[in-house]
Amino acid sequence: MKQFIITFFSLLFLISCTENADKKEEVKEKMTDSIFLLDSKWENQDGKEIQLKDLKGKNLVVVMIFTRCQTACPLLVGDMKAVKSKVKLEQLKNTSFVFVSVDPENDTPAVLKKYAEERNMYGEPWIFLRSDVESTREFANVLAVKYKKISPIVFSHSNIISVFNRNGEMVSQEEGTVNSDAVAKTVNELK
């Protein structure tokens, strides 16, 4: 009987440890889904240094562009404006529209600010960011955005708009010709 009790409690202990390990792994998995865990440093259009975790608390609509682009980027900017126009006013207060440059060498804060001002996109809810080449590549990988420098002034890149919730977890992506209604609907449904 004594052996049975020892075996029973040993099994109970092992099961408990396994369940705790599974729960810890589940929590760890959820935590690694957030872009706020990236520790890269960024500069916004005003030259202020931030980290992505500084954007926590707002839903994010994110796109990667470069300011000298004459083809896809103007379309993506138009898509972002269309999405913004369809987001409900009360939800707009909780949402930032983030443009991340794939050309950090040329897209300085001054260039980003001028680009934003020329398109009437300076200030809330618009954010323009640049970082170093390595951090930009890391962020692009997280978004599954592919880009390649074709010449000193031209990049080939994916046309993807990503939506993140307030915790930095990706909730949707639209690729190619973006359906602004679908993106806005996703944003409007976020808490």
Residue frames as a rotation matrix with the C-alpha (Angstrom) as fourth column:
MET 1
0.567 0.824 0.000 0.00
0.824 -0.567 0.000 0.00
0.000 0.000 -1.000 0.00
LYS 2
0.395 -0.519 -0.758 2.84
0.188 -0.762 0.620 2.37
-0.899 -0.387 -0.204 0.90
GLN 3
-0.674 -0.660 0.330 4.41
0.402 0.048 0.915 1.73
-0.620 0.749 0.233 -2.53
PHE 4
-0.108 0.744 0.660 1.06
0.983 -0.021 0.185 2.48
0.151 0.668 -0.728 -4.19
ILE 5
0.767 0.400 -0.502 0.73
0.531 -0.834 0.147 5.85
-0.360 -0.380 -0.852 -2.37
ILE 6
-0.051 -0.877 -0.478 4.29
0.072 -0.481 0.874 6.84
-0.996 0.010 0.088 -3.30
THR 7
-0.715 -0.170 0.678 3.71
0.637 0.240 0.732 5.86
-0.287 0.956 -0.064 -6.93
PHE 8
0.272 0.924 0.268 0.36
0.961 -0.275 -0.027 7.70
0.048 0.265 -0.963 -7.00
PHE 9
0.741 -0.002 -0.672 1.80
0.244 -0.931 0.272 10.97
-0.626 -0.366 -0.689 -5.67
SER 10
-0.394 -0.918 -0.039 4.85
0.178 -0.118 0.977 10.66
-0.902 0.378 0.210 -7.93
LEU 11
-0.486 0.313 0.816 2.59
0.874 0.182 0.451 10.34
-0.007 0.932 -0.363 -10.94
LEU 12
0.627 0.762 -0.161 0.46
0.773 -0.634 0.006 13.24
-0.097 -0.128 -0.987 -9.75
PHE 13
0.326 -0.623 -0.712 3.59
0.102 -0.725 0.681 15.37
-0.940 -0.295 -0.173 -9.36
LEU 14
-0.680 -0.619 0.394 4.85
0.407 0.129 0.904 14.46
-0.610 0.775 0.165 -12.85
ILE 15
-0.070 0.751 0.656 1.49
0.986 -0.050 0.162 15.26
0.155 0.658 -0.737 -14.43
SER 16
0.755 0.337 -0.563 1.37
0.503 -0.848 0.166 18.58
-0.421 -0.409 -0.810 -12.60
CYS 17
-0.109 -0.891 -0.441 4.89
0.076 -0.450 0.890 19.46
-0.991 0.064 0.117 -13.80
THR 18
-0.675 -0.102 0.731 4.00
0.693 0.254 0.675 18.53
-0.255 0.962 -0.101 -17.36
GLU 19
0.372 0.887 0.273 0.85
0.922 -0.388 0.003 20.67
0.108 0.251 -0.962 -17.27
ASN 20
0.635 -0.201 -0.746 2.80
0.217 -0.880 0.422 23.62
-0.742 -0.430 -0.515 -15.86
ALA 21
-0.503 -0.863 0.046 5.47
0.225 -0.080 0.971 23.19
-0.834 0.499 0.234 -18.53
ASP 22
-0.378 0.459 0.804 2.76
0.925 0.147 0.350 23.10
0.043 0.876 -0.481 -21.22
LYS 23
0.708 0.675 -0.207 1.15
0.694 -0.719 0.027 26.26
-0.130 -0.162 -0.978 -19.80
LYS 24
0.232 -0.717 -0.657 4.53
0.079 -0.660 0.747 28.02
-0.970 -0.225 -0.096 -19.64
GLU 25
-0.705 -0.488 0.515 5.22
0.501 0.171 0.848 27.03
-0.502 0.856 0.124 -23.26
GLU 26
0.086 0.838 0.539 1.76
0.986 -0.148 0.073 28.32
0.141 0.525 -0.839 -24.29
VAL 27
0.785 0.143 -0.603 2.38
0.348 -0.907 0.238 31.66
-0.513 -0.396 -0.761 -22.55
LYS 28
-0.213 -0.949 -0.234 5.86
0.108 -0.261 0.959 31.84
-0.971 0.179 0.158 -24.11
GLU 29
-0.515 0.091 0.852 4.36
0.839 0.259 0.479 31.14
-0.177 0.962 -0.210 -27.55
LYS 30
0.571 0.807 0.152 1.82
0.820 -0.571 -0.043 33.92
0.052 0.149 -0.987 -27.12
MET 31
0.573 -0.411 -0.709 4.51
0.141 -0.803 0.579 36.32
-0.807 -0.432 -0.402 -25.98
THR 32
-0.487 -0.862 0.141 6.72
0.277 0.000 0.961 35.61
-0.828 0.507 0.239 -28.99
ASP 33
-0.054 0.555 0.830 3.88
0.996 0.089 0.005 36.53
-0.071 0.827 -0.558 -31.34
SER 34
0.795 0.418 -0.440 4.18
0.456 -0.890 -0.022 40.22
-0.400 -0.183 -0.898 -30.44
ILE 35
0.416 -0.645 0.641 6.22
0.576 -0.359 -0.735 42.70
0.704 0.675 0.222 -32.46
PHE 36
0.776 -0.080 0.626 6.72
-0.431 -0.792 0.433 44.56
0.461 -0.605 -0.649 -29.20
LEU 37
0.835 -0.521 0.178 9.32
0.188 0.574 0.797 41.97
-0.517 -0.632 0.577 -28.21
LEU 38
0.427 -0.716 0.553 11.65
0.774 -0.026 -0.632 43.18
0.467 0.698 0.543 -30.96
ASP 39
0.473 -0.288 -0.833 14.26
0.672 -0.494 0.552 45.34
-0.570 -0.821 -0.041 -29.27
SER 40
-0.266 -0.570 0.777 15.32
0.940 -0.334 0.077 47.33
0.216 0.751 0.625 -32.33
LYS 41
-0.257 0.094 -0.962 15.52
0.411 -0.890 -0.197 51.11
-0.875 -0.446 0.190 -32.17
TRP 42
-0.002 0.396 0.918 13.62
0.990 -0.127 0.057 53.29
0.139 0.909 -0.392 -34.64
GLU 43
-0.851 -0.139 -0.506 13.39
0.210 -0.974 -0.087 56.97
-0.481 -0.181 0.858 -35.50
ASN 44
0.187 0.952 0.241 10.10
0.802 -0.007 -0.597 58.61
-0.567 0.305 -0.766 -36.36
GLN 45
0.320 0.032 0.947 9.49
0.833 -0.485 -0.266 61.48
0.450 0.874 -0.181 -38.78
ASP 46
0.914 0.022 0.404 10.39
-0.142 -0.918 0.371 63.96
0.379 -0.396 -0.836 -36.03
GLY 47
0.008 -0.997 -0.074 13.74
-0.371 0.065 -0.926 62.31
0.929 0.034 -0.369 -35.29
LYS 48
0.192 0.128 0.973 12.50
-0.980 0.069 0.185 60.90
-0.043 -0.989 0.139 -31.98
GLU 49
-0.696 -0.483 -0.531 14.00
-0.484 0.862 -0.150 57.51
0.530 0.153 -0.834 -31.10
ILE 50
0.229 0.796 0.560 11.46
-0.964 0.265 0.018 54.83
-0.133 -0.544 0.829 -30.17
GLN 51
-0.947 -0.265 0.181 11.12
-0.237 0.958 0.162 51.09
-0.217 0.111 -0.970 -29.87
LEU 52
-0.602 0.759 -0.249 8.14
-0.081 0.253 0.964 49.22
0.795 0.600 -0.091 -31.25
LYS 53
-0.383 0.458 -0.802 6.94
0.877 0.454 -0.160 48.54
0.290 -0.764 -0.576 -27.69
ASP 54
-0.880 0.057 -0.472 6.38
0.151 -0.908 -0.391 52.31
-0.451 -0.415 0.790 -27.39
LEU 55
-0.712 0.650 -0.266 3.44
-0.561 -0.299 0.772 51.81
0.422 0.699 0.578 -29.80
LYS 56
-0.775 0.404 -0.485 1.78
0.528 0.836 -0.147 49.33
0.346 -0.371 -0.862 -27.41
GLY 57
-0.593 0.649 -0.476 -1.77
0.328 -0.345 -0.879 50.17
-0.735 -0.678 -0.008 -26.46
LYS 58
0.030 0.594 -0.804 -2.94
-0.747 -0.521 -0.413 51.10
-0.664 0.613 0.428 -29.95
ASN 59
0.560 0.162 0.813 -3.96
0.423 0.788 -0.448 48.90
-0.713 0.594 0.372 -32.84
LEU 60
-0.237 -0.757 -0.609 -1.52
-0.355 -0.515 0.780 49.23
-0.904 0.401 -0.147 -35.71
VAL 61
0.891 0.304 0.336 -1.99
0.232 0.329 -0.915 49.20
-0.389 0.894 0.223 -39.46
VAL 62
0.163 -0.969 -0.184 1.51
-0.233 -0.219 0.947 48.71
-0.959 -0.111 -0.262 -40.89
VAL 63
0.962 0.015 0.273 3.01
0.259 0.275 -0.926 48.93
-0.089 0.961 0.261 -44.36
MET 64
0.060 -0.988 -0.143 6.59
0.416 -0.105 0.903 48.98
-0.907 -0.114 0.405 -45.64
ILE 65
0.909 0.228 0.348 7.44
0.414 -0.417 -0.809 51.57
-0.040 0.880 -0.474 -48.31
PHE 66
-0.288 -0.904 -0.316 10.22
0.824 -0.402 0.400 53.90
-0.488 -0.146 0.860 -49.44
THR 67
0.182 0.504 -0.844 9.72
0.213 -0.858 -0.467 57.56
-0.960 -0.095 -0.263 -50.20
ARG 68
-0.477 -0.422 -0.770 11.33
-0.602 -0.481 0.637 57.63
-0.640 0.768 -0.025 -53.65
CYS 69
-0.673 0.294 0.678 9.06
0.483 0.870 0.102 54.87
-0.560 0.396 -0.728 -54.94
GLN 70
-0.697 0.408 -0.590 7.02
-0.639 -0.726 0.254 55.86
-0.324 0.554 0.767 -57.97
THR 71
-0.628 0.437 -0.644 5.09
-0.321 0.608 0.726 52.63
0.708 0.663 -0.241 -58.52
ALA 72
-0.175 0.595 -0.784 3.63
0.561 0.715 0.417 50.51
0.809 -0.367 -0.459 -55.71
CYS 73
-0.725 -0.195 -0.660 4.20
0.688 -0.256 -0.679 52.85
-0.037 -0.947 0.320 -52.75
PRO 74
-0.882 0.470 0.032 1.84
-0.466 -0.880 0.087 55.59
0.069 0.062 0.996 -53.92
LEU 75
-0.148 0.845 -0.514 -0.82
-0.289 0.460 0.839 52.88
0.946 0.273 0.176 -54.25
LEU 76
-0.259 -0.022 -0.966 -0.07
0.770 0.599 -0.220 51.62
0.583 -0.801 -0.138 -50.73
VAL 77
-0.976 -0.069 -0.208 -0.29
0.177 -0.808 -0.562 55.18
-0.130 -0.585 0.801 -49.38
GLY 78
-0.559 0.825 -0.083 -3.67
-0.676 -0.395 0.623 55.50
0.481 0.404 0.778 -51.11
ASP 79
-0.063 0.504 -0.861 -4.76
0.216 0.850 0.481 52.18
0.974 -0.155 -0.163 -49.61
MET 80
-0.637 -0.235 -0.734 -3.75
0.750 0.031 -0.661 53.33
0.178 -0.972 0.156 -46.12
LYS 81
-0.940 0.341 -0.021 -5.71
-0.333 -0.929 -0.163 56.57
-0.075 -0.146 0.986 -46.57
ALA 82
-0.270 0.877 -0.398 -8.73
-0.515 0.218 0.829 54.57
0.814 0.428 0.393 -47.79
VAL 83
-0.232 0.138 -0.963 -8.51
0.639 0.768 -0.044 52.26
0.734 -0.625 -0.267 -44.76
LYS 84
-0.910 -0.168 -0.379 -8.27
0.404 -0.563 -0.721 55.25
-0.091 -0.809 0.580 -42.40
SER 85
-0.770 0.638 0.018 -11.35
-0.594 -0.727 0.344 56.83
0.232 0.254 0.939 -43.97
LYS 86
0.016 0.803 -0.595 -13.35
-0.336 0.565 0.754 53.66
0.942 0.188 0.278 -43.24
VAL 87
-0.598 -0.240 -0.765 -12.28
0.611 0.482 -0.628 53.19
0.519 -0.843 -0.141 -39.63
LYS 88
0.506 0.860 -0.058 -14.94
0.646 -0.334 0.686 54.31
0.571 -0.385 -0.725 -37.17
LEU 89
0.305 -0.361 0.882 -14.10
-0.294 -0.916 -0.273 57.55
0.906 -0.176 -0.385 -35.35
GLU 90
0.758 0.015 0.652 -14.09
-0.652 0.067 0.756 55.94
-0.032 -0.998 0.060 -31.89
GLN 91
0.826 -0.488 0.283 -11.75
0.454 0.873 0.178 53.19
-0.334 -0.019 0.942 -33.16
LEU 92
0.569 -0.616 0.545 -9.51
0.364 -0.405 -0.839 55.70
0.737 0.676 -0.006 -34.94
LYS 93
0.626 -0.298 0.721 -8.52
-0.691 -0.639 0.337 57.09
0.360 -0.709 -0.606 -31.53
ASN 94
0.559 -0.350 0.752 -7.07
-0.436 0.646 0.626 53.66
-0.705 -0.678 0.209 -30.73
THR 95
0.706 -0.246 0.664 -5.27
0.618 0.673 -0.408 53.09
-0.346 0.698 0.627 -34.04
SER 96
0.174 -0.710 -0.683 -1.98
-0.427 -0.679 0.597 54.19
-0.887 0.188 -0.421 -35.56
PHE 97
0.984 0.051 0.170 -1.11
0.140 0.369 -0.919 53.92
-0.110 0.928 0.357 -39.24
VAL 98
0.403 -0.915 -0.009 2.59
-0.228 -0.110 0.967 53.06
-0.886 -0.387 -0.253 -39.46
PHE 99
0.951 -0.246 -0.189 4.83
-0.170 0.096 -0.981 53.40
0.259 0.965 0.050 -42.51
VAL 100
0.533 -0.817 0.221 8.19
0.016 0.271 0.963 51.63
-0.846 -0.510 0.157 -42.20
SER 101
0.595 -0.372 -0.713 10.90
-0.793 -0.416 -0.445 52.56
-0.131 0.830 -0.542 -44.68
VAL 102
0.856 -0.373 0.357 12.81
0.403 0.915 -0.010 49.80
-0.323 0.153 0.934 -46.50
ASP 103
0.319 -0.740 0.592 15.36
0.628 -0.302 -0.717 52.47
0.710 0.600 0.368 -47.47
PRO 104
0.777 0.068 -0.626 16.69
0.599 -0.386 0.701 53.76
-0.194 -0.920 -0.340 -44.14
GLU 105
-0.302 -0.953 -0.012 19.85
0.878 -0.283 0.387 55.17
-0.372 0.106 0.922 -45.76
ASN 106
-0.787 0.023 0.617 17.85
0.406 -0.734 0.545 57.72
0.465 0.679 0.568 -47.76
ASP 107
0.221 0.955 0.195 14.65
0.295 -0.256 0.921 58.00
0.930 -0.146 -0.338 -45.76
THR 108
-0.834 -0.530 -0.156 15.97
0.359 -0.306 -0.882 60.18
0.419 -0.791 0.446 -42.96
PRO 109
-0.314 0.746 -0.587 13.54
0.810 -0.112 -0.575 61.67
-0.495 -0.657 -0.569 -40.43
ALA 110
-0.473 0.106 -0.875 13.59
-0.243 -0.970 0.014 64.94
-0.847 0.219 0.484 -42.41
VAL 111
-0.904 0.134 -0.405 12.72
-0.378 0.190 0.906 63.10
0.198 0.973 -0.121 -45.64
LEU 112
-0.661 0.686 -0.304 9.96
0.708 0.705 0.052 61.14
0.250 -0.181 -0.951 -43.90
LYS 113
-0.340 0.520 -0.784 8.52
0.497 -0.608 -0.619 64.32
-0.799 -0.600 -0.052 -42.38
LYS 114
-0.651 0.053 -0.757 8.49
-0.550 -0.720 0.423 66.11
-0.523 0.692 0.498 -45.74
TYR 115
-0.910 0.308 -0.279 6.89
0.000 0.672 0.740 63.04
0.416 0.673 -0.611 -47.37
ALA 116
-0.488 0.746 -0.454 4.18
0.863 0.334 -0.379 62.95
-0.131 -0.576 -0.807 -44.69
GLU 117
-0.363 0.320 -0.875 3.51
0.127 -0.913 -0.387 66.71
-0.923 -0.252 0.291 -44.92
GLU 118
-0.829 -0.010 -0.559 3.27
-0.523 -0.337 0.783 66.65
-0.197 0.941 0.274 -48.73
ARG 119
-0.714 0.568 -0.409 0.60
0.144 0.692 0.707 63.94
0.685 0.446 -0.576 -48.50
ASN 120
-0.115 0.665 0.738 -1.31
-0.760 -0.537 0.365 65.58
0.639 -0.519 0.568 -45.64
MET 121
0.625 0.239 -0.743 -0.35
0.152 0.896 0.416 62.67
0.766 -0.373 0.524 -43.36
TYR 122
-0.529 -0.839 0.131 1.66
0.070 -0.197 -0.978 64.45
0.846 -0.508 0.163 -40.69
GLY 123
-0.607 0.286 0.741 0.59
-0.789 -0.327 -0.520 63.91
0.094 -0.900 0.425 -37.09
GLU 124
-0.642 0.409 0.649 -1.93
-0.157 0.758 -0.633 61.55
-0.751 -0.508 -0.422 -35.51
PRO 125
0.778 -0.016 0.627 -2.72
-0.367 0.799 0.476 58.81
-0.509 -0.601 0.616 -36.51
TRP 126
0.886 -0.433 -0.163 0.21
-0.017 0.321 -0.947 58.65
0.463 0.842 0.277 -38.98
ILE 127
0.582 -0.788 0.198 3.68
-0.350 -0.023 0.936 57.42
-0.734 -0.615 -0.290 -37.95
PHE 128
0.832 -0.442 -0.336 6.68
-0.254 0.235 -0.938 57.12
0.493 0.866 0.084 -40.26
LEU 129
0.739 -0.552 0.386 9.64
-0.293 0.253 0.922 55.03
-0.606 -0.795 0.025 -39.07
ARG 130
0.593 -0.663 -0.456 13.17
-0.364 0.284 -0.887 54.15
0.718 0.692 -0.073 -40.12
SER 131
0.830 -0.432 0.352 15.87
-0.209 0.345 0.915 52.06
-0.517 -0.833 0.196 -38.50
ASP 132
-0.269 -0.939 -0.213 19.16
-0.747 0.064 0.662 50.50
-0.608 0.337 -0.719 -39.47
VAL 133
-0.226 0.139 -0.964 19.34
-0.875 0.407 0.264 47.98
0.429 0.903 0.029 -42.31
GLU 134
-0.896 -0.185 -0.404 19.51
-0.032 0.934 -0.356 44.95
0.443 -0.307 -0.842 -39.99
SER 135
-0.754 0.656 -0.031 16.48
0.031 -0.012 -0.999 45.98
-0.656 -0.755 -0.012 -37.91
THR 136
-0.144 0.687 -0.712 14.52
-0.906 -0.381 -0.184 46.81
-0.398 0.619 0.677 -41.05
ARG 137
-0.461 -0.103 -0.881 15.30
-0.612 0.756 0.232 43.37
0.642 0.647 -0.412 -42.48
GLU 138
-0.986 0.095 -0.136 14.29
0.164 0.670 -0.724 41.70
0.022 -0.736 -0.677 -39.19
PHE 139
-0.467 0.862 -0.197 10.97
-0.318 -0.372 -0.872 43.56
-0.825 -0.345 0.448 -39.13
ALA 140
-0.143 0.373 -0.917 10.32
-0.989 -0.016 0.147 42.73
0.040 0.928 0.371 -42.79
ASN 141
-0.785 -0.194 -0.589 10.89
-0.230 0.973 -0.015 39.06
0.576 0.124 -0.808 -42.01
VAL 142
-0.854 0.521 0.005 8.34
0.128 0.219 -0.967 39.22
-0.505 -0.825 -0.254 -39.18
LEU 143
-0.082 0.861 -0.502 5.81
-0.560 -0.456 -0.691 40.70
-0.824 0.225 0.520 -41.62
ALA 144
0.032 -0.035 0.999 6.78
0.600 0.800 0.009 38.27
-0.800 0.599 0.047 -44.40
VAL 145
0.903 0.152 -0.401 7.61
-0.174 -0.725 -0.666 41.30
-0.392 0.672 -0.629 -46.56
LYS 146
0.225 -0.842 0.490 10.27
0.847 0.417 0.329 40.63
-0.482 0.341 0.807 -49.14
TYR 147
0.955 0.024 -0.294 12.32
-0.114 -0.890 -0.442 43.47
-0.272 0.456 -0.848 -50.55
LYS 148
0.228 -0.898 0.376 15.46
0.869 0.361 0.338 43.85
-0.440 0.249 0.863 -52.59
LYS 149
0.255 -0.256 -0.933 17.49
-0.225 -0.954 0.200 46.85
-0.940 0.158 -0.301 -53.64
ILE 150
0.710 0.083 0.699 17.47
0.614 0.411 -0.673 46.91
-0.343 0.908 0.241 -57.45
SER 151
0.092 -0.674 0.733 19.49
0.615 -0.541 -0.574 50.10
0.783 0.504 0.365 -57.91
PRO 152
-0.844 -0.483 -0.231 20.65
0.472 -0.468 -0.747 52.93
0.253 -0.740 0.623 -55.66
ILE 153
-0.836 0.543 0.084 17.16
-0.541 -0.788 -0.292 54.47
-0.092 -0.290 0.953 -55.85
VAL 154
0.047 0.886 -0.461 14.81
-0.845 0.281 0.455 51.54
0.533 0.368 0.762 -56.53
PHE 155
-0.778 -0.145 0.611 13.59
-0.492 0.745 -0.450 48.66
-0.390 -0.651 -0.652 -54.36
SER 156
-0.318 0.726 -0.610 11.39
-0.345 0.510 0.788 45.77
0.883 0.461 0.089 -55.32
HIS 157
-0.939 -0.025 0.344 9.11
-0.342 0.186 -0.921 44.88
-0.041 -0.982 -0.183 -52.41
SER 158
-0.619 0.770 -0.158 5.98
0.753 0.638 0.158 43.04
0.223 -0.021 -0.975 -51.33
ASN 159
-0.625 0.549 0.555 2.77
-0.422 -0.836 0.352 45.03
0.657 -0.014 0.754 -51.14
ILE 160
-0.236 0.480 -0.845 1.37
0.682 0.701 0.208 43.94
0.692 -0.528 -0.492 -47.80
ILE 161
-0.223 0.238 0.945 -0.68
-0.643 -0.765 0.041 45.79
0.733 -0.599 0.324 -45.21
SER 162
-0.489 -0.041 -0.872 -0.58
0.490 0.813 -0.313 44.14
0.722 -0.580 -0.377 -41.78
VAL 163
0.278 0.621 0.733 -2.94
-0.483 -0.569 0.665 44.76
0.830 -0.539 0.142 -38.87
PHE 164
-0.624 -0.503 -0.598 -1.77
0.350 0.504 -0.789 44.29
0.699 -0.702 -0.138 -35.27
ASN 165
0.560 0.804 -0.199 -3.84
0.516 -0.150 0.843 44.43
0.648 -0.575 -0.499 -32.10
ARG 166
0.778 -0.167 0.606 -2.91
-0.445 -0.827 0.343 46.53
0.444 -0.537 -0.717 -29.04
ASN 167
0.725 -0.520 0.451 -0.58
-0.197 0.471 0.860 43.77
-0.660 -0.713 0.239 -27.83
GLY 168
-0.059 -0.795 -0.604 1.41
-0.889 -0.233 0.394 43.77
-0.454 0.561 -0.693 -31.06
GLU 169
-0.450 -0.013 0.893 -0.03
0.139 0.987 0.084 40.47
-0.882 0.162 -0.442 -32.28
MET 170
-0.891 0.101 -0.443 -0.74
-0.453 -0.266 0.851 40.21
-0.032 0.959 0.283 -36.00
VAL 171
-0.278 0.875 0.396 -4.43
-0.130 0.374 -0.918 39.68
-0.952 -0.306 0.010 -36.69
SER 172
0.684 0.489 0.542 -4.53
0.431 0.329 -0.840 39.99
-0.589 0.808 0.014 -40.48
GLN 173
-0.508 -0.774 -0.378 -2.65
-0.013 -0.432 0.902 40.78
-0.861 0.463 0.210 -43.67
GLU 174
0.774 0.623 0.113 -3.78
0.150 -0.008 -0.989 41.88
-0.615 0.782 -0.099 -47.10
GLU 175
-0.335 -0.937 0.097 -1.43
0.249 0.011 0.968 41.47
-0.909 0.349 0.230 -50.04
GLY 176
-0.611 0.024 0.791 -1.42
0.792 0.024 0.611 42.90
-0.004 0.999 -0.033 -53.53
THR 177
-0.540 0.550 0.637 -4.36
-0.088 -0.790 0.607 45.09
0.837 0.272 0.475 -54.39
VAL 178
-0.978 0.037 -0.205 -5.56
0.208 0.163 -0.964 45.78
-0.002 -0.986 -0.167 -50.89
ASN 179
-0.098 0.994 0.047 -9.21
0.575 0.018 0.818 45.48
0.812 0.107 -0.574 -50.00
SER 180
-0.796 -0.281 0.537 -9.53
-0.170 -0.747 -0.643 48.59
0.581 -0.603 0.547 -47.81
ASP 181
0.211 0.937 0.277 -13.02
-0.733 -0.036 0.680 47.52
0.647 -0.346 0.679 -46.71
ALA 182
0.630 -0.002 -0.777 -11.66
0.274 0.936 0.220 44.23
0.727 -0.351 0.591 -45.33
VAL 183
-0.468 -0.862 -0.195 -8.74
0.571 -0.126 -0.811 45.92
0.675 -0.491 0.551 -43.54
ALA 184
-0.618 0.301 0.726 -11.00
-0.531 -0.841 -0.103 48.60
0.580 -0.449 0.680 -42.05
LYS 185
0.515 0.836 -0.191 -13.50
-0.460 0.457 0.761 45.93
0.724 -0.304 0.620 -40.95
THR 186
0.233 -0.530 -0.815 -10.68
0.644 0.713 -0.279 44.08
0.729 -0.460 0.507 -39.15
VAL 187
-0.791 -0.561 0.245 -9.56
0.239 -0.652 -0.719 47.28
0.563 -0.510 0.650 -37.43
ASN 188
-0.297 0.769 0.567 -13.11
-0.702 -0.578 0.416 48.21
0.647 -0.274 0.711 -36.47
GLU 189
0.636 0.575 -0.515 -13.61
-0.148 0.746 0.649 44.80
0.758 -0.336 0.559 -34.82
LEU 190
-0.297 -0.827 -0.478 -10.50
0.476 0.305 -0.825 45.03
0.827 -0.473 0.303 -32.64
LYS 191
0.695 0.500 -0.517 -10.84
0.677 -0.212 0.704 45.93
0.242 -0.840 -0.486 -28.99
